[in-house]
Amino acid sequence: MRSKMVMGLVILTPHGGKMSKILEDAIPFPHRKGVLYNVQYFALWHHPNKTVDKKKFDWINGIYDYMGKFVSKPGTAYLNTRGLDLGRTKNGNEKYSQAKSWGEMYFKQNFDKLARD
């Protein structure tokens, strides 16, 4: 029975309090005022194969789509919880304009300041 189950997890981390009072551009982490929760989605598996991979990706994409009506638009992410749909580097050597399109999803207005040489 267990092998047929999708091992997944949704974590809601509450935000607010003191963090809401710190300006968005004061430090790199911009997710502050108006952010009620950080939502994290996990799909876990130990023995990858194409069938299991598809089930896991279908589950996580399904929960992600379902939750879409309850979260802010456009979606954003905290850097250490990568939102792969927001963007990713192809070779680690992206141009500023390419990186900015997804970098602002993580860092909002702080991206320019963080990306400067």
Helices and strands as residue ranges (DSSP letters): G 2-4, E 8-14, G 17-21, E 37-43, H 50-67, G 68-70, H 96-107, H 110-115
